[in-house]
Amino acid sequence: MLYTREERNTRIFAIIGASSGNLVEWFDFYVYAYCAIYFAQAFFPSRELTVQLLNTAGVFASGFLMRPVGGWLFGRIADQRGRKSAMMISVLMMCAGSLIIACLPTYASVGAWAPALLLMARLIQGLSVGGEYGTTATYMSEVALRGQRGFMASFQYVTLIGGQLLAVLVVVILQQCLDEVQLKAWGWRISFVIGAGTALISLLLRRSLKETTTAEVRGDKQAGSLSALFTHHWKAFVTVLGYTAGGSLIFYTFTTYMQKYLVNTAGMPAKTASYVMTAALFCYMCMQPLLGALSDRIGRRASMLWFSAMGAICVVPILTTLRTITSPLPAFALITAALAVVSQYTSIAGLVKAEMFPPQVRALGVGLSYAVANAAFGGSAEYVALKFKLLGLESSFYWYVVAMMVIAFLFALRLPRQAEYLHHDH
């Protein structure tokens, strides 16, 4: 299909607009985790830092529990009211959540209302992130240029990882500009103000986006319907659920959990582990467009089969070797190699889901299947890994990841062989 220069530019701008909101959403979501050490005592007064951090971690986890609700709610809005409307509402909610946290009174001021309000703000953000993934993945799959959809859709994970890295960078800059007393007193609030401000910029960008669905599609009686999804498209839903469970598990294993694994299991100094993971995540971010473009050449099914097969083969040797490595360079090389395997999935994760559903239930199908699998297997990855370690069975976690990779492989076999799926409609 040939595009005019104007249409190409419009579609490229749409990818930028959609992915910019994705970056802001994930920046706002993760800055909480990186700033927790500074604001924990303001909301959870305790003499034990571990108790404070445990409470803030519990509030962080609550965001994961809201994702399936967000996936359903925003999937319904996107299918019935349009992708653009859903994306604008989700980024506005994230902005509100960040602004609330930035302005929250402390426990010393309002007592138990302080942690309750913090929880409320995180639930709003969790709902927003739950809706953001499916809606953005759907929009980007529909607006991307034919023949380059893998490459263009990969920018969803470029900005997702970029949001995490940006959150780290903001905290590092604040640490250089303010001392610890200032950071604990008020400095941590700056990062949430920045998050709210960038969300407003993203909102302006998204306002100018073109809608990708027609009034006919939005007015269809099956649009955004759970009963239609589970009656007519349950096989696609189960397939997406199957490979997303493994994809989410291995993603969180080698990203958020890996820093703790290097410190807790390999015995690497915390600061060194942070440097290793920041460098590895940067490389991981840069890999996404390359692997996305590869999927345009070899097809989504081939990419997914390579991902799951290599994951099943590589997980145990890489994690076993990392247990004994305290030197940063070999650790960086091994983690980057693991993330190269994961990139075969994450670069096309949203697209390969979107291509499984017709437009009437596409955002709902993508958002709900991702959110359920992500909350159950991605959100629990760290807890399961640490539980196995506590029981003296750490290597059993490696085999758990392998088992999920085998399951992902079996579900990837169900994917259509053609690169452009039957349900895609432009």
JOZIBEL-V455223 format. One record per backbone hydrogen bond with DSSP energy under -1.0 kcal/mol. CO is the residue of the C=O (numbers start at 0). NH is the residue of the N-H. If there is no record, write none. Layout:
co: {CO | CO}
nh: {NH | NH}
This chain:
co: {3 | 4 | 5 | 6 | 7 | 8 | 9 | 10 | 11 | 12 | 13 | 14 | 15 | 16 | 17 | 18 | 19 | 20 | 21 | 22 | 23 | 24 | 25 | 26 | 29 | 30 | 31 | 34 | 34 | 35 | 39 | 41 | 47 | 48 | 49 | 50 | 51 | 52 | 53 | 54 | 55 | 56 | 57 | 59 | 60 | 60 | 61 | 63 | 65 | 66 | 67 | 68 | 69 | 70 | 71 | 72 | 73 | 74 | 75 | 76 | 81 | 82 | 83 | 84 | 85 | 86 | 87 | 88 | 89 | 90 | 91 | 92 | 93 | 94 | 95 | 96 | 97 | 98 | 105 | 106 | 109 | 110 | 111 | 112 | 113 | 114 | 115 | 116 | 117 | 118 | 119 | 120 | 121 | 122 | 123 | 124 | 125 | 126 | 127 | 128 | 130 | 131 | 132 | 133 | 134 | 135 | 136 | 137 | 138 | 139 | 144 | 147 | 148 | 149 | 151 | 152 | 153 | 154 | 155 | 156 | 157 | 158 | 159 | 160 | 161 | 162 | 163 | 164 | 165 | 166 | 167 | 168 | 169 | 170 | 171 | 172 | 173 | 178 | 179 | 180 | 181 | 181 | 182 | 185 | 186 | 188 | 189 | 190 | 191 | 192 | 193 | 194 | 195 | 196 | 197 | 198 | 199 | 200 | 201 | 202 | 205 | 213 | 214 | 219 | 221 | 224 | 225 | 226 | 227 | 228 | 232 | 233 | 234 | 235 | 236 | 237 | 238 | 239 | 240 | 242 | 243 | 244 | 245 | 246 | 247 | 248 | 249 | 251 | 256 | 257 | 258 | 259 | 260 | 260 | 261 | 268 | 269 | 270 | 271 | 272 | 273 | 274 | 275 | 276 | 277 | 278 | 279 | 280 | 281 | 282 | 286 | 287 | 288 | 289 | 290 | 293 | 294 | 298 | 299 | 300 | 301 | 302 | 303 | 304 | 305 | 306 | 307 | 308 | 309 | 310 | 313 | 314 | 315 | 316 | 317 | 318 | 320 | 321 | 326 | 327 | 328 | 329 | 330 | 331 | 332 | 333 | 334 | 335 | 336 | 337 | 338 | 340 | 341 | 341 | 342 | 344 | 347 | 349 | 350 | 352 | 353 | 357 | 359 | 360 | 361 | 362 | 363 | 364 | 365 | 366 | 367 | 368 | 369 | 370 | 371 | 372 | 373 | 377 | 379 | 380 | 381 | 382 | 383 | 384 | 385 | 386 | 387 | 388 | 392 | 393 | 394 | 395 | 396 | 397 | 398 | 399 | 400 | 401 | 402 | 403 | 404 | 405 | 406 | 407 | 408 | 410 | 411 | 420}
nh: {7 | 8 | 9 | 10 | 11 | 12 | 13 | 14 | 15 | 16 | 17 | 18 | 19 | 20 | 21 | 22 | 23 | 24 | 25 | 26 | 27 | 28 | 29 | 30 | 33 | 34 | 35 | 37 | 38 | 39 | 43 | 106 | 51 | 52 | 53 | 54 | 55 | 56 | 57 | 58 | 59 | 60 | 61 | 62 | 63 | 64 | 65 | 66 | 69 | 70 | 71 | 72 | 73 | 74 | 75 | 76 | 77 | 78 | 79 | 80 | 85 | 86 | 87 | 88 | 89 | 90 | 91 | 92 | 93 | 94 | 95 | 96 | 97 | 98 | 99 | 100 | 101 | 102 | 109 | 110 | 112 | 113 | 115 | 116 | 117 | 118 | 119 | 120 | 121 | 122 | 123 | 124 | 125 | 126 | 127 | 128 | 129 | 130 | 131 | 132 | 134 | 135 | 136 | 137 | 138 | 139 | 140 | 141 | 142 | 143 | 147 | 151 | 152 | 153 | 154 | 155 | 157 | 158 | 159 | 160 | 161 | 162 | 163 | 164 | 165 | 166 | 167 | 168 | 169 | 170 | 171 | 172 | 173 | 174 | 175 | 176 | 177 | 182 | 183 | 184 | 185 | 186 | 187 | 188 | 189 | 192 | 193 | 194 | 195 | 196 | 197 | 198 | 199 | 200 | 201 | 202 | 203 | 204 | 205 | 206 | 208 | 217 | 218 | 222 | 224 | 228 | 229 | 230 | 231 | 232 | 236 | 237 | 238 | 239 | 240 | 241 | 242 | 243 | 244 | 246 | 247 | 248 | 249 | 250 | 251 | 252 | 253 | 256 | 260 | 261 | 262 | 263 | 264 | 265 | 267 | 272 | 273 | 274 | 275 | 276 | 277 | 278 | 279 | 280 | 281 | 282 | 283 | 284 | 285 | 286 | 290 | 291 | 292 | 293 | 294 | 297 | 298 | 302 | 303 | 304 | 305 | 306 | 307 | 308 | 309 | 310 | 311 | 312 | 313 | 314 | 317 | 318 | 319 | 320 | 321 | 322 | 323 | 324 | 330 | 331 | 332 | 333 | 334 | 335 | 336 | 337 | 338 | 339 | 340 | 341 | 342 | 343 | 344 | 345 | 346 | 347 | 351 | 353 | 354 | 355 | 356 | 360 | 223 | 364 | 365 | 366 | 367 | 368 | 369 | 370 | 371 | 372 | 373 | 374 | 375 | 376 | 378 | 380 | 383 | 384 | 385 | 386 | 387 | 388 | 389 | 390 | 392 | 391 | 395 | 396 | 398 | 399 | 400 | 401 | 402 | 403 | 404 | 405 | 406 | 407 | 408 | 409 | 410 | 411 | 412 | 413 | 414 | 423}
